[in-house]
């Protein structure tokens, strides 16, 4: 199954709009901050609980 964001025939705006609509707020935050801490942003991959290191950075 191909999602609209994977369809190269669509415009970039259409693809980005579709992809962003599928992402949770936590996923969006993770994308923006992955260059800072990568895997250090969350306590573990199951609970998606932010680490103290990440919380301190956001403050």
Predicted model as a PDB file, atoms N, CA, C, CB and O in Angstrom, pLDDT in the B-factor column:
MODEL        1                                                                  
ATOM      1  N   UNK A   1       0.850  -1.188   0.000  1.00 60.00           N  
ATOM      2  CA  UNK A   1       0.000   0.000   0.000  1.00 60.00           C  
ATOM      3  C   UNK A   1       0.890   1.243   0.000  1.00 60.00           C  
ATOM      4  CB  UNK A   1      -0.964   0.002   1.232  1.00 60.00           C  
ATOM      5  O   UNK A   1       1.847   1.338   0.767  1.00 60.00           O  
ATOM      6  N   UNK A   2       0.565   2.167  -0.850  1.00 91.00           N  
ATOM      7  CA  UNK A   2       1.346   3.398  -0.917  1.00 91.00           C  
ATOM      8  C   UNK A   2       0.518   4.554  -0.361  1.00 91.00           C  
ATOM      9  CB  UNK A   2       1.793   3.693  -2.376  1.00 91.00           C  
ATOM     10  O   UNK A   2      -0.630   4.766  -0.750  1.00 91.00           O  
ATOM     11  N   UNK A   3       1.127   5.284   0.546  1.00 95.00           N  
ATOM     12  CA  UNK A   3       0.481   6.457   1.122  1.00 95.00           C  
ATOM     13  C   UNK A   3       0.742   7.658   0.216  1.00 95.00           C  
ATOM     14  CB  UNK A   3       0.995   6.728   2.569  1.00 95.00           C  
ATOM     15  O   UNK A   3       1.720   7.662  -0.532  1.00 95.00           O  
ATOM     16  N   UNK A   4      -0.119   8.678   0.271  1.00 96.00           N  
ATOM     17  CA  UNK A   4       0.096   9.855  -0.567  1.00 96.00           C  
ATOM     18  C   UNK A   4       1.484  10.480  -0.392  1.00 96.00           C  
ATOM     19  CB  UNK A   4      -0.959  10.887  -0.263  1.00 96.00           C  
ATOM     20  O   UNK A   4       2.058  10.951  -1.374  1.00 96.00           O  
ATOM     21  N   UNK A   5       2.044  10.500   0.824  1.00 95.00           N  
ATOM     22  CA  UNK A   5       3.353  11.115   1.014  1.00 95.00           C  
ATOM     23  C   UNK A   5       4.469  10.348   0.304  1.00 95.00           C  
ATOM     24  CB  UNK A   5       3.663  11.213   2.491  1.00 95.00           C  
ATOM     25  O   UNK A   5       5.573  10.869   0.143  1.00 95.00           O  
ATOM     26  N   UNK A   6       4.191   9.125  -0.117  1.00 95.00           N  
ATOM     27  CA  UNK A   6       5.179   8.320  -0.841  1.00 95.00           C  
ATOM     28  C   UNK A   6       5.039   8.446  -2.354  1.00 95.00           C  
ATOM     29  CB  UNK A   6       5.054   6.864  -0.439  1.00 95.00           C  
ATOM     30  O   UNK A   6       5.841   7.887  -3.101  1.00 95.00           O  
ATOM     31  N   UNK A   7       4.041   9.162  -2.798  1.00 95.00           N  
ATOM     32  CA  UNK A   7       3.742   9.284  -4.219  1.00 95.00           C  
ATOM     33  C   UNK A   7       4.525  10.432  -4.847  1.00 95.00           C  
ATOM     34  CB  UNK A   7       2.243   9.491  -4.431  1.00 95.00           C  
ATOM     35  O   UNK A   7       4.196  11.599  -4.639  1.00 95.00           O  
ATOM     36  N   UNK A   8       5.548  10.104  -5.606  1.00 94.00           N  
ATOM     37  CA  UNK A   8       6.417  11.114  -6.214  1.00 94.00           C  
ATOM     38  C   UNK A   8       5.687  11.963  -7.257  1.00 94.00           C  
ATOM     39  CB  UNK A   8       7.618  10.442  -6.856  1.00 94.00           C  
ATOM     40  O   UNK A   8       6.189  13.011  -7.661  1.00 94.00           O  
ATOM     41  N   UNK A   9       4.514  11.520  -7.692  1.00 95.00           N  
ATOM     42  CA  UNK A   9       3.753  12.286  -8.680  1.00 95.00           C  
ATOM     43  C   UNK A   9       3.058  13.498  -8.046  1.00 95.00           C  
ATOM     44  CB  UNK A   9       2.715  11.385  -9.357  1.00 95.00           C  
ATOM     45  O   UNK A   9       2.690  14.438  -8.751  1.00 95.00           O  
ATOM     46  N   UNK A  10       2.880  13.479  -6.734  1.00 96.00           N  
ATOM     47  CA  UNK A  10       2.247  14.604  -6.042  1.00 96.00           C  
ATOM     48  C   UNK A  10       3.267  15.716  -5.810  1.00 96.00           C  
ATOM     49  CB  UNK A  10       1.631  14.145  -4.696  1.00 96.00           C  
ATOM     50  O   UNK A  10       4.476  15.496  -5.882  1.00 96.00           O  
ATOM     51  N   UNK A  11       2.756  16.907  -5.529  1.00 97.00           N  
ATOM     52  CA  UNK A  11       3.661  18.022  -5.219  1.00 97.00           C  
ATOM     53  C   UNK A  11       4.280  17.806  -3.838  1.00 97.00           C  
ATOM     54  CB  UNK A  11       2.904  19.388  -5.274  1.00 97.00           C  
ATOM     55  O   UNK A  11       3.762  17.040  -3.026  1.00 97.00           O  
ATOM     56  N   UNK A  12       5.367  18.475  -3.592  1.00 97.00           N  
ATOM     57  CA  UNK A  12       6.008  18.380  -2.282  1.00 97.00           C  
ATOM     58  C   UNK A  12       5.046  18.838  -1.199  1.00 97.00           C  
ATOM     59  CB  UNK A  12       7.302  19.219  -2.240  1.00 97.00           C  
ATOM     60  O   UNK A  12       4.957  18.210  -0.144  1.00 97.00           O  
ATOM     61  N   UNK A  13       4.324  19.923  -1.447  1.00 97.00           N  
ATOM     62  CA  UNK A  13       3.363  20.432  -0.460  1.00 97.00           C  
ATOM     63  C   UNK A  13       2.315  19.372  -0.130  1.00 97.00           C  
ATOM     64  CB  UNK A  13       2.677  21.711  -0.982  1.00 97.00           C  
ATOM     65  O   UNK A  13       1.992  19.177   1.042  1.00 97.00           O  
ATOM     66  N   UNK A  14       1.779  18.687  -1.135  1.00 97.00           N  
ATOM     67  CA  UNK A  14       0.768  17.652  -0.901  1.00 97.00           C  
ATOM     68  C   UNK A  14       1.355  16.494  -0.092  1.00 97.00           C  
ATOM     69  CB  UNK A  14       0.205  17.134  -2.242  1.00 97.00           C  
ATOM     70  O   UNK A  14       0.704  15.964   0.809  1.00 97.00           O  
ATOM     71  N   UNK A  15       2.572  16.112  -0.417  1.00 97.00           N  
ATOM     72  CA  UNK A  15       3.220  14.997   0.277  1.00 97.00           C  
ATOM     73  C   UNK A  15       3.508  15.350   1.737  1.00 97.00           C  
ATOM     74  CB  UNK A  15       4.524  14.606  -0.439  1.00 97.00           C  
ATOM     75  O   UNK A  15       3.269  14.546   2.637  1.00 97.00           O  
ATOM     76  N   UNK A  16       4.020  16.554   1.959  1.00 96.00           N  
ATOM     77  CA  UNK A  16       4.338  16.989   3.322  1.00 96.00           C  
ATOM     78  C   UNK A  16       3.064  17.121   4.144  1.00 96.00           C  
ATOM     79  CB  UNK A  16       5.103  18.328   3.304  1.00 96.00           C  
ATOM     80  O   UNK A  16       3.026  16.695   5.298  1.00 96.00           O  
ATOM     81  N   UNK A  17       2.035  17.699   3.571  1.00 97.00           N  
ATOM     82  CA  UNK A  17       0.764  17.855   4.280  1.00 97.00           C  
ATOM     83  C   UNK A  17       0.220  16.498   4.705  1.00 97.00           C  
ATOM     84  CB  UNK A  17      -0.263  18.586   3.398  1.00 97.00           C  
ATOM     85  O   UNK A  17      -0.242  16.341   5.835  1.00 97.00           O  
ATOM     86  N   UNK A  18       0.270  15.520   3.809  1.00 97.00           N  
ATOM     87  CA  UNK A  18      -0.207  14.185   4.143  1.00 97.00           C  
ATOM     88  C   UNK A  18       0.630  13.564   5.260  1.00 97.00           C  
ATOM     89  CB  UNK A  18      -0.183  13.289   2.904  1.00 97.00           C  
ATOM     90  O   UNK A  18       0.079  13.030   6.223  1.00 97.00           O  
ATOM     91  N   UNK A  19       1.953  13.629   5.137  1.00 96.00           N  
ATOM     92  CA  UNK A  19       2.825  13.028   6.141  1.00 96.00           C  
ATOM     93  C   UNK A  19       2.623  13.666   7.512  1.00 96.00           C  
ATOM     94  CB  UNK A  19       4.284  13.155   5.716  1.00 96.00           C  
ATOM     95  O   UNK A  19       2.500  12.961   8.513  1.00 96.00           O  
ATOM     96  N   UNK A  20       2.590  14.988   7.562  1.00 96.00           N  
ATOM     97  CA  UNK A  20       2.405  15.672   8.841  1.00 96.00           C  
ATOM     98  C   UNK A  20       1.059  15.344   9.473  1.00 96.00           C  
ATOM     99  CB  UNK A  20       2.532  17.173   8.655  1.00 96.00           C  
ATOM    100  O   UNK A  20       0.951  15.273  10.697  1.00 96.00           O  
ATOM    101  N   UNK A  21       0.047  15.145   8.662  1.00 97.00           N  
ATOM    102  CA  UNK A  21      -1.276  14.806   9.202  1.00 97.00           C  
ATOM    103  C   UNK A  21      -1.284  13.417   9.840  1.00 97.00           C  
ATOM    104  CB  UNK A  21      -2.335  14.874   8.094  1.00 97.00           C  
ATOM    105  O   UNK A  21      -2.144  13.128  10.672  1.00 97.00           O  
ATOM    106  N   UNK A  22      -0.357  12.573   9.468  1.00 96.00           N  
ATOM    107  CA  UNK A  22      -0.274  11.213  10.009  1.00 96.00           C  
ATOM    108  C   UNK A  22       0.588  11.121  11.265  1.00 96.00           C  
ATOM    109  CB  UNK A  22       0.272  10.278   8.958  1.00 96.00           C  
ATOM    110  O   UNK A  22       0.525  10.131  11.993  1.00 96.00           O  
ATOM    111  N   UNK A  23       1.391  12.150  11.518  1.00 95.00           N  
ATOM    112  CA  UNK A  23       2.329  12.119  12.641  1.00 95.00           C  
ATOM    113  C   UNK A  23       1.693  12.663  13.923  1.00 95.00           C  
ATOM    114  CB  UNK A  23       3.586  12.923  12.300  1.00 95.00           C  
ATOM    115  O   UNK A  23       0.925  13.624  13.893  1.00 95.00           O  
ATOM    116  N   UNK A  24       2.030  12.030  15.041  1.00 93.00           N  
ATOM    117  CA  UNK A  24       1.573  12.529  16.339  1.00 93.00           C  
ATOM    118  C   UNK A  24       2.442  13.724  16.741  1.00 93.00           C  
ATOM    119  CB  UNK A  24       1.629  11.401  17.430  1.00 93.00           C  
ATOM    120  O   UNK A  24       3.493  13.970  16.148  1.00 93.00           O  
ATOM    121  N   UNK A  25       1.992  14.450  17.745  1.00 90.00           N  
ATOM    122  CA  UNK A  25       2.787  15.566  18.259  1.00 90.00           C  
ATOM    123  C   UNK A  25       4.134  15.064  18.755  1.00 90.00           C  
ATOM    124  CB  UNK A  25       2.038  16.297  19.391  1.00 90.00           C  
ATOM    125  O   UNK A  25       5.154  15.714  18.526  1.00 90.00           O  
ATOM    126  N   UNK A  26       4.156  13.925  19.428  1.00 85.00           N  
ATOM    127  CA  UNK A  26       5.416  13.365  19.924  1.00 85.00           C  
ATOM    128  C   UNK A  26       6.359  13.027  18.782  1.00 85.00           C  
ATOM    129  CB  UNK A  26       5.151  12.120  20.763  1.00 85.00           C  
ATOM    130  O   UNK A  26       7.565  13.244  18.898  1.00 85.00           O  
ATOM    131  N   UNK A  27       5.842  12.503  17.692  1.00 86.00           N  
ATOM    132  CA  UNK A  27       6.685  12.186  16.540  1.00 86.00           C  
ATOM    133  C   UNK A  27       7.261  13.460  15.923  1.00 86.00           C  
ATOM    134  CB  UNK A  27       5.884  11.402  15.487  1.00 86.00           C  
ATOM    135  O   UNK A  27       8.425  13.491  15.523  1.00 86.00           O  
ATOM    136  N   UNK A  28       6.443  14.506  15.847  1.00 88.00           N  
ATOM    137  CA  UNK A  28       6.927  15.774  15.293  1.00 88.00           C  
ATOM    138  C   UNK A  28       8.014  16.377  16.170  1.00 88.00           C  
ATOM    139  CB  UNK A  28       5.772  16.766  15.138  1.00 88.00           C  
ATOM    140  O   UNK A  28       9.022  16.870  15.661  1.00 88.00           O  
ATOM    141  N   UNK A  29       7.816  16.342  17.489  1.00 81.00           N  
ATOM    142  CA  UNK A  29       8.826  16.845  18.416  1.00 81.00           C  
ATOM    143  C   UNK A  29      10.109  16.039  18.260  1.00 81.00           C  
ATOM    144  CB  UNK A  29       8.317  16.781  19.876  1.00 81.00           C  
ATOM    145  O   UNK A  29      11.206  16.597  18.244  1.00 81.00           O  
ATOM    146  N   UNK A  30       9.962  14.736  18.146  1.00 75.00           N  
ATOM    147  CA  UNK A  30      11.123  13.875  17.977  1.00 75.00           C  
ATOM    148  C   UNK A  30      11.905  14.196  16.719  1.00 75.00           C  
ATOM    149  CB  UNK A  30      10.696  12.438  17.951  1.00 75.00           C  
ATOM    150  O   UNK A  30      13.135  14.156  16.732  1.00 75.00           O  
ATOM    151  N   UNK A  31      11.221  14.512  15.639  1.00 80.00           N  
ATOM    152  CA  UNK A  31      11.900  14.868  14.396  1.00 80.00           C  
ATOM    153  C   UNK A  31      12.665  16.177  14.540  1.00 80.00           C  
ATOM    154  CB  UNK A  31      10.894  14.974  13.253  1.00 80.00           C  
ATOM    155  O   UNK A  31      13.790  16.300  14.054  1.00 80.00           O  
ATOM    156  N   UNK A  32      12.065  17.142  15.200  1.00 79.00           N  
ATOM    157  CA  UNK A  32      12.697  18.446  15.367  1.00 79.00           C  
ATOM    158  C   UNK A  32      13.914  18.360  16.278  1.00 79.00           C  
ATOM    159  CB  UNK A  32      11.697  19.451  15.926  1.00 79.00           C  
ATOM    160  O   UNK A  32      14.891  19.084  16.081  1.00 79.00           O  
ATOM    161  N   UNK A  33      13.863  17.491  17.263  1.00 69.00           N  
ATOM    162  CA  UNK A  33      14.915  17.422  18.270  1.00 69.00           C  
ATOM    163  C   UNK A  33      15.887  16.264  18.106  1.00 69.00           C  
ATOM    164  CB  UNK A  33      14.299  17.337  19.603  1.00 69.00           C  
ATOM    165  O   UNK A  33      16.763  16.087  18.952  1.00 69.00           O  
ATOM    166  N   UNK A  34      15.768  15.486  17.072  1.00 64.00           N  
ATOM    167  CA  UNK A  34      16.630  14.320  16.976  1.00 64.00           C  
ATOM    168  C   UNK A  34      18.101  14.675  16.805  1.00 64.00           C  
ATOM    169  CB  UNK A  34      16.189  13.462  15.836  1.00 64.00           C  
ATOM    170  O   UNK A  34      18.969  13.866  17.133  1.00 64.00           O  
ATOM    171  N   UNK A  35      18.389  15.836  16.311  1.00 61.00           N  
ATOM    172  CA  UNK A  35      19.799  16.213  16.176  1.00 61.00           C  
ATOM    173  C   UNK A  35      20.415  16.550  17.533  1.00 61.00           C  
ATOM    174  CB  UNK A  35      19.942  17.409  15.226  1.00 61.00           C  
ATOM    175  O   UNK A  35      21.639  16.573  17.666  1.00 61.00           O  
ATOM    176  N   UNK A  36      19.581  16.811  18.541  1.00 59.00           N  
ATOM    177  CA  UNK A  36      20.091  17.146  19.870  1.00 59.00           C  
ATOM    178  C   UNK A  36      20.464  15.912  20.676  1.00 59.00           C  
ATOM    179  CB  UNK A  36      19.065  17.955  20.628  1.00 59.00           C  
ATOM    180  O   UNK A  36      21.580  15.819  21.187  1.00 59.00           O  
ATOM    181  N   UNK A  37      19.548  14.971  20.793  1.00 63.00           N  
ATOM    182  CA  UNK A  37      19.778  13.837  21.679  1.00 63.00           C  
ATOM    183  C   UNK A  37      19.492  12.479  21.060  1.00 63.00           C  
ATOM    184  CB  UNK A  37      18.953  13.992  22.888  1.00 63.00           C  
ATOM    185  O   UNK A  37      19.836  11.452  21.645  1.00 63.00           O  
ATOM    186  N   UNK A  38      18.873  12.454  19.893  1.00 68.00           N  
ATOM    187  CA  UNK A  38      18.561  11.171  19.282  1.00 68.00           C  
ATOM    188  C   UNK A  38      17.769  10.285  20.213  1.00 68.00           C  
ATOM    189  CB  UNK A  38      19.825  10.470  18.863  1.00 68.00           C  
ATOM    190  O   UNK A  38      16.673  10.646  20.642  1.00 68.00           O  
ATOM    191  N   UNK A  39      18.317   9.126  20.529  1.00 74.00           N  
ATOM    192  CA  UNK A  39      17.628   8.166  21.380  1.00 74.00           C  
ATOM    193  C   UNK A  39      17.566   8.614  22.831  1.00 74.00           C  
ATOM    194  CB  UNK A  39      18.304   6.825  21.293  1.00 74.00           C  
ATOM    195  O   UNK A  39      16.865   7.993  23.630  1.00 74.00           O  
ATOM    196  N   UNK A  40      18.274   9.668  23.195  1.00 80.00           N  
ATOM    197  CA  UNK A  40      18.244  10.163  24.571  1.00 80.00           C  
ATOM    198  C   UNK A  40      17.019  11.037  24.851  1.00 80.00           C  
ATOM    199  CB  UNK A  40      19.509  10.950  24.863  1.00 80.00           C  
ATOM    200  O   UNK A  40      16.875  11.553  25.959  1.00 80.00           O  
ATOM    201  N   UNK A  41      16.151  11.206  23.878  1.00 79.00           N  
ATOM    202  CA  UNK A  41      14.955  12.025  24.058  1.00 79.00           C  
ATOM    203  C   UNK A  41      13.898  11.292  24.874  1.00 79.00           C  
ATOM    204  CB  UNK A  41      14.382  12.429  22.704  1.00 79.00           C  
ATOM    205  O   UNK A  41      13.169  11.921  25.641  1.00 79.00           O  
ATOM    206  N   UNK A  42      13.802   9.976  24.723  1.00 82.00           N  
ATOM    207  CA  UNK A  42      12.775   9.181  25.402  1.00 82.00           C  
ATOM    208  C   UNK A  42      13.413   8.171  26.349  1.00 82.00           C  
ATOM    209  CB  UNK A  42      11.886   8.457  24.376  1.00 82.00           C  
ATOM    210  O   UNK A  42      14.512   7.672  26.105  1.00 82.00           O  
ATOM    211  N   UNK A  43      12.692   7.878  27.445  1.00 85.00           N  
ATOM    212  CA  UNK A  43      13.162   6.875  28.403  1.00 85.00           C  
ATOM    213  C   UNK A  43      13.284   5.511  27.727  1.00 85.00           C  
ATOM    214  CB  UNK A  43      12.206   6.789  29.615  1.00 85.00           C  
ATOM    215  O   UNK A  43      14.291   4.820  27.883  1.00 85.00           O  
ATOM    216  N   UNK A  44      12.249   5.129  26.974  1.00 81.00           N  
ATOM    217  CA  UNK A  44      12.283   3.886  26.201  1.00 81.00           C  
ATOM    218  C   UNK A  44      11.326   4.020  25.031  1.00 81.00           C  
ATOM    219  CB  UNK A  44      11.913   2.653  27.085  1.00 81.00           C  
ATOM    220  O   UNK A  44      10.486   4.920  25.010  1.00 81.00           O  
ATOM    221  N   UNK A  45      11.449   3.143  24.076  1.00 73.00           N  
ATOM    222  CA  UNK A  45      10.662   3.268  22.844  1.00 73.00           C  
ATOM    223  C   UNK A  45       9.201   2.871  23.012  1.00 73.00           C  
ATOM    224  CB  UNK A  45      11.277   2.429  21.766  1.00 73.00           C  
ATOM    225  O   UNK A  45       8.385   3.164  22.138  1.00 73.00           O  
ATOM    226  N   UNK A  46       8.854   2.216  24.104  1.00 81.00           N  
ATOM    227  CA  UNK A  46       7.477   1.776  24.301  1.00 81.00           C  
ATOM    228  C   UNK A  46       6.601   2.826  24.977  1.00 81.00           C  
ATOM    229  CB  UNK A  46       7.463   0.516  25.115  1.00 81.00           C  
ATOM    230  O   UNK A  46       5.471   3.053  24.543  1.00 81.00           O  
ATOM    231  N   UNK A  47       7.100   3.469  26.027  1.00 76.00           N  
ATOM    232  CA  UNK A  47       6.267   4.406  26.786  1.00 76.00           C  
ATOM    233  C   UNK A  47       6.299   5.827  26.237  1.00 76.00           C  
ATOM    234  CB  UNK A  47       6.703   4.422  28.221  1.00 76.00           C  
ATOM    235  O   UNK A  47       5.397   6.620  26.505  1.00 76.00           O  
ATOM    236  N   UNK A  48       7.327   6.146  25.478  1.00 80.00           N  
ATOM    237  CA  UNK A  48       7.513   7.497  24.940  1.00 80.00           C  
ATOM    238  C   UNK A  48       7.534   8.557  26.040  1.00 80.00           C  
ATOM    239  CB  UNK A  48       6.409   7.818  23.940  1.00 80.00           C  
ATOM    240  O   UNK A  48       7.010   9.656  25.863  1.00 80.00           O  
ATOM    241  N   UNK A  49       8.130   8.224  27.152  1.00 87.00           N  
ATOM    242  CA  UNK A  49       8.302   9.154  28.262  1.00 87.00           C  
ATOM    243  C   UNK A  49       9.594   9.933  28.046  1.00 87.00           C  
ATOM    244  CB  UNK A  49       8.322   8.403  29.632  1.00 87.00           C  
ATOM    245  O   UNK A  49      10.649   9.339  27.824  1.00 87.00           O  
ATOM    246  N   UNK A  50       9.515  11.260  28.108  1.00 86.00           N  
ATOM    247  CA  UNK A  50      10.701  12.078  27.877  1.00 86.00           C  
ATOM    248  C   UNK A  50      11.729  11.913  28.996  1.00 86.00           C  
ATOM    249  CB  UNK A  50      10.309  13.543  27.745  1.00 86.00           C  
ATOM    250  O   UNK A  50      11.370  11.754  30.163  1.00 86.00           O  
ATOM    251  N   UNK A  51      13.009  11.951  28.628  1.00 87.00           N  
ATOM    252  CA  UNK A  51      14.084  11.882  29.627  1.00 87.00           C  
ATOM    253  C   UNK A  51      14.220  13.231  30.343  1.00 87.00           C  
ATOM    254  CB  UNK A  51      15.435  11.482  28.959  1.00 87.00           C  
ATOM    255  O   UNK A  51      13.765  14.261  29.846  1.00 87.00           O  
ATOM    256  N   UNK A  52      14.839  13.201  31.488  1.00 91.00           N  
ATOM    257  CA  UNK A  52      15.093  14.445  32.230  1.00 91.00           C  
ATOM    258  C   UNK A  52      16.025  15.348  31.430  1.00 91.00           C  
ATOM    259  CB  UNK A  52      15.704  14.141  33.626  1.00 91.00           C  
ATOM    260  O   UNK A  52      15.889  16.571  31.474  1.00 91.00           O  
ATOM    261  N   UNK A  53      16.953  14.767  30.713  1.00 86.00           N  
ATOM    262  CA  UNK A  53      17.888  15.540  29.878  1.00 86.00           C  
ATOM    263  C   UNK A  53      17.115  16.339  28.826  1.00 86.00           C  
ATOM    264  CB  UNK A  53      18.922  14.599  29.190  1.00 86.00           C  
ATOM    265  O   UNK A  53      17.402  17.515  28.604  1.00 86.00           O  
ATOM    266  N   UNK A  54      16.149  15.709  28.190  1.00 82.00           N  
ATOM    267  CA  UNK A  54      15.338  16.381  27.183  1.00 82.00           C  
ATOM    268  C   UNK A  54      14.479  17.475  27.814  1.00 82.00           C  
ATOM    269  CB  UNK A  54      14.454  15.371  26.451  1.00 82.00           C  
ATOM    270  O   UNK A  54      14.397  18.585  27.288  1.00 82.00           O  
ATOM    271  N   UNK A  55      13.834  17.158  28.948  1.00 87.00           N  
ATOM    272  CA  UNK A  55      12.985  18.148  29.623  1.00 87.00           C  
ATOM    273  C   UNK A  55      13.791  19.390  30.035  1.00 87.00           C  
ATOM    274  CB  UNK A  55      12.318  17.518  30.864  1.00 87.00           C  
ATOM    275  O   UNK A  55      13.316  20.520  29.916  1.00 87.00           O  
ATOM    276  N   UNK A  56      15.003  19.160  30.513  1.00 87.00           N  
ATOM    277  CA  UNK A  56      15.858  20.289  30.903  1.00 87.00           C  
ATOM    278  C   UNK A  56      16.206  21.144  29.700  1.00 87.00           C  
ATOM    279  CB  UNK A  56      17.141  19.789  31.579  1.00 87.00           C  
ATOM    280  O   UNK A  56      16.244  22.370  29.803  1.00 87.00           O  
ATOM    281  N   UNK A  57      16.457  20.523  28.572  1.00 81.00           N  
ATOM    282  CA  UNK A  57      16.777  21.279  27.357  1.00 81.00           C  
ATOM    283  C   UNK A  57      15.584  22.130  26.910  1.00 81.00           C  
ATOM    284  CB  UNK A  57      17.198  20.319  26.224  1.00 81.00           C  
ATOM    285  O   UNK A  57      15.755  23.286  26.521  1.00 81.00           O  
ATOM    286  N   UNK A  58      14.393  21.565  26.965  1.00 79.00           N  
ATOM    287  CA  UNK A  58      13.195  22.288  26.527  1.00 79.00           C  
ATOM    288  C   UNK A  58      12.932  23.490  27.429  1.00 79.00           C  
ATOM    289  CB  UNK A  58      11.969  21.351  26.519  1.00 79.00           C  
ATOM    290  O   UNK A  58      12.516  24.548  26.955  1.00 79.00           O  
ATOM    291  N   UNK A  59      13.175  23.325  28.734  1.00 79.00           N  
ATOM    292  CA  UNK A  59      12.969  24.440  29.662  1.00 79.00           C  
ATOM    293  C   UNK A  59      13.918  25.552  29.333  1.00 79.00           C  
ATOM    294  CB  UNK A  59      13.155  23.999  31.118  1.00 79.00           C  
ATOM    295  O   UNK A  59      13.909  26.588  29.997  1.00 79.00           O  
TER     296      UNK A  59                                                      
ENDMDL                                                                          
END                                                                             
